[in-house]
Amino acid sequence: MPKHVAVIMDGNGRWAQKHNLPRSAGHRKGVEAVRRTVRAFIELGIPYLTIYSFSSENWSRPITEVSYLMGLIKRFIRQDLADLHKHQVCIKVIGDIDAIDPELSHLIKEAVSLTANNTGLCLVVAFNYGARDEITKAIKSIAEKVVIGQLQPENINNDIVSKHLQTANIPDPDLLIRTSGEKRLSNFLLWQSAYTEFVFQDVFWPDFDKTHLYAALDEYRNRSRRFGGVVSQSTG
């Protein structure tokens, strides 16, 4: 079983279009899929789940859709936080939450604080997140330390960069699942996914359930992870 699974939850709008419904209906169904997925991860005992809930590029969507999404996320936190806390889910957030609606930012920070010491599933929510921006900020932070003499350029390595990302202390994802049939990363965990196994599924996110999750996990288990090396073969 993978230790960390990342999910690009794609296809809410196309699910709604397929069913002749407004895009808002697709987003509501998408929240239900999030609930199902979190429950499944708790049952399976997989330690880390990262979900791509809202990218820094999603602000370019129509303002009515963005406003609805913000309200939907507020309702999710208010309705589901107690249950997540009861099940020992530890919530972490990556992304720039200081640049969003203050009420939503406060709710997110409260959720993170409340669940900080929980010992169950670590649910990492990528919100107002973009991987290039994350890497750029890490480079700036490292450069500042070099300028003031806290860090020597020759000591900068992959581990130093990783420690300056928002995912510091979170293992890199073993498996990344993207729904809706699209086959791209969309500025998600670019550094962390260097050796991640990708599974792309032709299912819209609102329809994602245990069947699709188990199929992705089966595909992952049948792969050989070499990390740039060669798998040794027994000679018995």
Salt bridges, closest charged atoms under 4 A:
ASP10 OD2 - ARG14 NH2 3.08
ASP10 OD2 - ARG178 NH2 2.93
GLU32 OE1 - LYS29 NZ 3.62
GLU43 OE1 - LYS210 NZ 2.77
GLU65 OE1 - ARG23 NE 3.01
GLU65 OE2 - HIS27 NE2 2.83
GLU65 OE2 - ARG61 NH1 3.24
ASP80 OD2 - ARG35 NE 2.68
ASP83 OD1 - LYS86 NZ 3.71
ASP83 OD1 - HIS87 ND1 3.55
ASP98 OD1 - LYS109 NZ 2.70
ASP101 OD2 - LYS74 NZ 2.67
GLU103 OE1 - LYS74 NZ 3.18
GLU103 OE2 - ARG78 NH2 2.48
GLU110 OE2 - HIS106 NE2 3.08
ASP133 OD2 - LYS137 NZ 3.21
ASP159 OD2 - LYS163 NZ 3.20
ASP174 OD1 - ARG225 NH1 2.91
GLU182 OE2 - ARG14 NH1 3.03
GLU182 OE1 - ARG184 NH1 2.86
GLU197 OE1 - ARG223 NH1 3.08
ASP209 OD1 - HIS212 ND1 2.85
ASP218 OD1 - ARG221 NH2 2.42
GLU219 OE2 - ARG223 NH2 2.49
